[in-house]
Amino acid sequence: MLAVARRWAVAAAAALLALPTGCTGGPAGGGDGGPAAGRPPISRAVVTALPADGAQEVHSDAEVSVTVAEGRLLSVRLADDRGVAVPGRTAPDGSRWTPEEPLAPATPYTVDALAQDADGLRAAHHSAFVTAGPAHTVAALVTPEDGAVVGVGMPVSLRFTRPVADRPAAERAVEVAADPPVPLAAHWFGNRRLDVRPRSYWAPGTRVTVTLRLKDVELAPGEFGTQAKEVAFTVGRARVSTVDLASSTMTVREDGVPVRTLKITAGGPQHPTYRGVMVVSEKFEETRMNARTVGLGDEYDIKDVPHAMRLTDSGTFVHGNYWAEEEVFGAANTSHGCIGIADRQGGDADSPAGWFFEHTLVGDVLEVRGDTGAVVQPSNGLNGWNLPWTAWLQGSALGPAPR
């Protein structure tokens, strides 16, 4: 067992960090969305959501809406960090969506919308925000959510809504237990994030329970925790995929046994893909990838990227790619840092990307190997596995010993 504090749903990462939705690779690279050559047709539909992506401390009287210009909304989903959707109403002309009930305080929300222009080209939108809580209180948002089934690489990750000054008190305020038991250790990334993991990937079938005892704990001068609750999740089968950048292939293994090898295209020489261990933190049937979100100006804006799975906070994804020529996959690395797998526009469940998406859990692991590109930073996504165990132990406020 381990005394630490945490509760952050996977989707809340974007809410707290305003995560970009475009791919990034190593230091030479910026974004992705596609290879440098070949631009897919772009939908004219422009989706706007309020509050803005990454907004925090959103007050109860703030406008909450989704609108579209030069198109009509096909679907809108506003959900809290437990995955509970907020009911809403779409205008008869499909131009605007609004919620039909008030939002809860101190809660992360995500918005996922899909629109279509007059030519049938679709535009996806994803954003997130956090509503304001009572004054002088601190909430802790944990990933994964209660009841989740996750991959073997999923850490317990806690993001606090305000900076934590008394880190030992925060660590002591929560108990984390694994069944079957395994030593666990906590590591702080700054003063608002605390992750917990075992030395090696979880064993399949492990049941993890997180007991929050943060209520009335003073985490900073005059700032008190609010939560007394329990979160539990289960580790599913062991699926670890190995990405070989030299051969542009990804071998998917379950319990160490290869089940399929997929042809990919990864980051090109100017935008190398990160190397190291990366954990899937979010999944989107369809999303938008815009070069502006990762500092690449107007290089690309693909509004309907299918089968997208986030690997880093900075915008690295493994995703379906329908715009590259078939011969690129398995032969050349041409992206801006993402790992692309062959797909069709609109997403095809029978495509290689569709198969990988359907067989991937949040928390599954990609081990990226190659001779070029930087190793991903442990704090960039749920990627603390890139810290050696001895270094991980040094990140606890209660001393370098597993508990």
C-alpha positions in Angstrom: 0.0 0.0 0.0 1.1 3.6 -0.6 -0.1 6.8 1.0 -0.4 9.5 -1.7 -3.1 11.7 -3.2 -4.7 11.5 -6.6 -7.9 11.6 -8.9 -7.7 12.8 -12.5 -9.7 11.3 -15.4 -7.8 10.8 -18.6 -9.8 13.5 -20.4 -9.0 16.0 -17.6 -5.4 16.1 -18.7 -6.5 18.3 -21.6 -8.7 20.3 -19.3 -5.9 21.2 -17.0 -3.1 21.6 -19.6 -4.8 22.8 -22.8 -3.2 19.9 -24.6 -2.5 20.4 -28.3 -4.2 18.1 -30.9 -1.4 17.9 -33.4 1.6 15.6 -33.3 5.0 16.5 -32.0 8.2 14.5 -32.1 11.8 15.2 -30.9 13.4 18.7 -30.6 13.6 19.2 -34.3 10.0 18.4 -34.8 6.7 20.2 -34.4 3.4 18.7 -35.4 1.7 16.1 -37.5 -1.6 15.6 -39.0 0.0 14.2 -42.1 3.1 13.7 -44.1 4.9 16.8 -45.5 3.6 16.0 -49.0 -0.1 15.5 -49.9 -2.8 17.5 -48.3 -6.3 16.1 -47.8 -9.4 18.1 -48.7 -10.3 20.4 -45.8 -13.9 20.8 -44.5 -15.2 24.4 -44.5 -17.1 23.8 -41.3 -15.6 25.7 -38.4 -16.6 24.4 -34.9 -16.3 26.7 -31.9 -16.8 25.7 -28.3 -17.2 27.8 -25.2 -15.6 27.8 -22.6 -12.3 27.8 -24.6 -10.0 24.8 -24.6 -8.0 24.6 -21.4 -10.1 27.1 -19.4 -9.9 26.7 -15.6 -12.0 28.1 -12.8 -15.0 28.5 -15.2 -17.8 30.1 -13.2 -21.4 28.9 -13.1 -22.7 31.9 -15.2 -20.2 31.4 -18.0 -21.6 30.6 -21.5 -21.4 26.9 -22.4 -22.1 26.3 -26.1 -20.9 24.6 -29.3 -21.5 26.5 -32.6 -20.6 25.8 -36.2 -20.1 28.2 -39.2 -20.4 27.0 -42.8 -21.9 23.6 -41.8 -24.2 21.8 -39.4 -23.6 19.9 -36.2 -23.9 16.1 -36.5 -23.2 15.3 -32.9 -22.1 17.0 -29.6 -21.1 15.3 -26.4 -20.3 17.2 -23.2 -19.2 14.8 -20.4 -17.6 15.1 -17.0 -14.6 13.2 -15.8 -16.7 10.1 -15.0 -17.9 9.9 -18.5 -21.4 11.1 -17.6 -22.9 13.1 -20.5 -24.7 16.4 -20.0 -28.0 16.5 -21.9 -28.3 19.3 -24.5 -30.3 20.6 -27.4 -29.3 21.3 -31.0 -30.9 24.2 -32.9 -33.2 23.0 -35.8 -30.7 24.4 -38.3 -27.8 22.5 -36.7 -25.8 25.7 -36.0 -25.7 25.6 -32.2 -25.8 23.2 -29.2 -26.4 24.2 -25.6 -26.7 22.2 -22.4 -30.1 21.7 -20.8 -28.9 21.6 -17.2 -26.2 23.4 -15.1 -22.7 22.0 -14.7 -21.2 20.7 -11.5 -18.6 22.8 -9.6 -14.9 21.8 -9.5 -15.4 19.3 -12.3 -13.4 18.6 -15.5 -15.5 18.5 -18.7 -14.7 17.5 -22.2 -16.4 18.5 -25.4 -16.4 16.3 -28.5 -18.3 17.6 -31.6 -18.6 16.6 -35.2 -19.8 18.8 -38.0 -20.2 18.6 -41.7 -20.1 21.1 -44.5 -22.2 21.3 -47.7 -19.9 18.9 -49.5 -20.1 16.3 -46.8 -16.6 16.9 -45.5 -16.5 16.5 -41.7 -14.8 18.5 -39.0 -14.1 17.1 -35.5 -13.6 19.2 -32.4 -12.2 18.2 -29.0 -11.7 20.6 -26.1 -11.8 20.6 -22.3 -12.3 22.9 -19.3 -12.7 22.8 -15.5 -15.5 24.5 -13.6 -14.7 26.6 -10.5 -14.9 25.2 -7.0 -15.5 26.9 -3.7 -12.9 29.4 -2.6 -9.9 28.1 -0.7 -10.4 24.5 -1.7 -8.2 22.1 -3.7 -9.6 19.2 -5.8 -7.5 16.3 -6.9 -8.4 14.7 -10.3 -7.3 11.2 -10.9 -6.7 9.0 -13.9 -7.9 6.4 -14.6 -11.6 6.9 -13.7 -13.5 4.6 -11.4 -14.4 1.3 -12.9 -12.0 1.6 -15.8 -10.3 -1.4 -17.5 -6.8 -0.2 -18.5 -3.6 -1.4 -20.1 -0.6 -2.5 -18.2 1.2 0.8 -18.5 -1.4 3.0 -16.9 -0.1 4.9 -13.8 -2.2 6.4 -11.1 -1.9 10.1 -11.9 -3.2 12.9 -9.8 -3.6 16.5 -10.9 -4.4 19.2 -8.3 -6.5 22.2 -9.2 -4.2 24.4 -7.2 -0.5 24.2 -6.3 0.4 21.9 -3.4 2.8 23.4 -0.8 2.6 20.5 1.7 3.5 17.6 -0.5 4.1 15.1 2.4 0.6 15.8 3.6 -0.8 15.2 0.1 1.0 11.9 -0.2 -0.2 10.7 3.2 -3.8 11.7 2.5 -4.4 8.8 0.0 -3.9 5.1 0.2 -3.2 3.1 -3.0 -3.4 -0.7 -2.8 -2.9 -3.3 -5.5 -4.3 -6.9 -5.5 -2.1 -8.9 -5.9 0.2 -6.7 -3.8 3.1 -5.0 -5.5 5.5 -2.2 -4.2 4.4 1.2 -5.4 6.1 4.6 -5.4 5.0 8.2 -5.9 6.8 10.9 -8.0 6.0 14.6 -8.2 6.1 16.4 -11.5 6.0 20.0 -10.3 3.7 21.1 -7.5 0.4 20.1 -9.1 0.9 16.6 -10.4 1.7 13.3 -8.6 2.0 10.0 -10.4 2.2 6.5 -8.8 3.4 3.3 -10.4 5.0 -0.1 -9.7 8.6 -0.8 -10.7 7.5 -2.7 -13.9 4.2 -2.8 -15.8 1.2 -4.0 -13.9 0.4 -7.7 -14.0 -2.8 -8.4 -16.0 -5.8 -8.7 -13.8 -4.4 -6.5 -11.0 -7.1 -4.7 -9.1 -6.0 -1.2 -8.0 -7.9 0.8 -5.3 -7.2 4.5 -4.5 -8.7 5.8 -1.3 -8.8 9.6 -1.1 -8.7 11.1 2.4 -8.1 14.7 1.3 -11.1 16.3 3.0 -10.0 19.1 5.3 -6.3 18.4 4.7 -4.4 21.7 4.4 -2.4 21.3 1.2 -1.3 25.0 1.0 -1.7 27.9 3.5 -5.5 28.4 3.7 -6.2 25.9 1.0 -7.9 22.6 2.0 -8.7 19.4 0.2 -12.4 18.5 -0.4 -12.5 14.8 -1.2 -13.2 11.6 0.7 -13.9 8.8 -1.8 -12.6 5.6 -3.3 -11.6 5.0 -6.9 -10.9 1.5 -8.3 -9.8 0.2 -11.6 -8.7 -3.1 -13.2 -5.7 -3.9 -15.4 -6.7 -5.8 -18.5 -4.6 -8.0 -20.8 -0.9 -7.3 -21.4 -0.6 -5.6 -24.8 2.7 -3.9 -25.6 3.5 -2.7 -29.1 7.0 -2.3 -30.4 7.6 0.5 -32.9 10.7 0.1 -35.1 11.4 3.4 -36.7 14.1 2.0 -39.0 11.8 -0.5 -40.6 8.6 1.6 -40.3 6.7 -1.2 -38.6 4.9 -1.8 -35.4 4.7 -5.3 -33.8 1.7 -5.8 -31.5 2.3 -8.3 -28.7 -0.1 -9.8 -26.2 1.5 -11.5 -23.2 4.8 -11.3 -25.1 3.4 -13.1 -28.2 3.3 -11.3 -31.5 -0.3 -11.0 -32.8 0.1 -8.7 -35.7 2.7 -6.5 -37.4 1.5 -3.2 -38.9 3.2 -1.0 -41.5 3.5 2.6 -40.3 4.9 6.0 -41.2 6.6 7.9 -38.4 8.4 11.2 -38.1 10.6 12.3 -40.9 14.2 13.7 -40.6 13.0 17.2 -39.7 10.4 16.0 -37.2 11.5 12.8 -35.6 9.2 10.7 -33.5 10.0 10.5 -29.8 11.7 7.3 -28.7 11.1 5.5 -25.5 8.0 4.2 -23.7 4.7 6.0 -24.4 1.3 5.2 -22.9 -2.0 5.7 -24.7 -3.9 8.4 -22.6 -6.9 9.2 -24.8 -8.8 7.7 -27.7 -10.8 9.6 -30.4 -12.8 8.0 -33.1 -12.1 11.2 -35.0 -10.3 14.5 -34.1 -8.8 17.6 -35.6 -5.1 18.1 -36.0 -4.0 21.7 -36.5 -0.3 22.7 -37.0 -1.0 26.0 -35.1 -1.4 24.1 -31.9 2.1 22.8 -32.0 3.8 25.9 -33.5 4.0 25.0 -37.1 1.8 27.7 -38.6 -0.3 26.7 -41.6 1.6 23.5 -42.5 -1.6 21.5 -42.0 -5.1 21.5 -40.7 -6.8 18.1 -40.9 -10.2 18.3 -39.4 -11.2 14.6 -39.6 -8.2 12.5 -38.5 -9.6 9.0 -37.7 -8.7 6.5 -35.0 -6.5 8.9 -33.0 -4.8 7.8 -29.8 -2.8 10.3 -27.7 0.7 9.4 -26.6 2.0 12.8 -25.2 0.6 16.0 -23.7 2.6 17.9 -26.4 0.6 16.3 -29.2 2.1 13.0 -30.3 -0.5 10.5 -31.5 -0.7 7.1 -33.2 -3.6 7.6 -35.6 -5.2 6.6 -38.9 -3.8 8.2 -42.0 -6.0 8.3 -45.2 -4.0 10.9 -47.1 -0.7 9.2 -47.7 0.0 6.9 -50.6 -0.3 3.2 -49.8 3.4 2.6 -50.6 4.5 5.0 -47.9 3.5 2.7 -45.1 6.3 0.3 -44.1 8.7 2.1 -46.4 9.3 5.7 -45.4 8.9 8.0 -42.4 7.2 11.2 -43.6 5.1 12.5 -40.8 5.7 15.5 -38.5 6.2 13.2 -35.4 3.1 11.1 -35.2 2.8 7.4 -35.9 0.5 6.9 -38.9 -1.3 3.7 -39.8 -3.2 3.1 -43.1 -6.9 4.1 -42.9 -9.8 5.5 -45.0 -11.4 8.9 -44.7 -14.2 8.7 -42.1 -12.5 5.8 -40.4 -12.7 2.1 -41.5 -13.0 -0.5 -38.8 -11.5 -3.1 -41.1 -8.4 -0.9 -41.9 -5.1 -1.5 -40.1 -5.7 1.7 -38.0 -9.3 0.6 -37.3 -8.1 -2.8 -36.1 -5.4 -1.2 -33.8 -7.9 1.3 -32.4 -10.5 -1.3 -31.6 -8.0 -3.5 -29.9 -6.3 -0.8 -27.8 -7.1 0.2 -24.2 -6.2 3.5 -22.6 -3.0 2.5 -20.7 -1.6 0.3 -23.4 2.1 0.7 -24.1 4.1 1.6 -27.2 7.8 1.1 -27.0 9.4 3.2 -29.7 12.9 2.2 -30.9 15.3 3.9 -33.3 18.5 5.7 -33.7 17.2 9.3 -34.1 14.9 11.5 -32.1 14.9 12.5 -28.5 13.6 10.2 -25.7 10.2 11.5 -24.5 10.3 13.4 -21.2 8.7 11.3 -18.4 6.3 14.2 -17.6 5.1 14.6 -21.2 2.0 12.4 -21.0 1.7 9.3 -18.8 5.2 8.4 -19.6 7.0 8.1 -16.3 8.3 4.6 -17.3 11.2 6.5 -19.0 12.6 7.2 -15.5 14.7 4.4 -14.0 13.2 3.0 -10.8 16.0 4.6 -8.6 15.3 8.0 -10.1 11.5 7.5 -9.8 11.9 6.8 -6.0 13.7 10.2 -5.5 10.5 12.0 -6.6 8.5 11.2 -3.4 8.1 13.8 -0.7 8.1 11.0 1.9 11.5 9.6 1.0 13.0 7.3 -1.6 11.4 4.0 -0.6 8.6 2.0 -2.2 5.5 1.4 0.0 
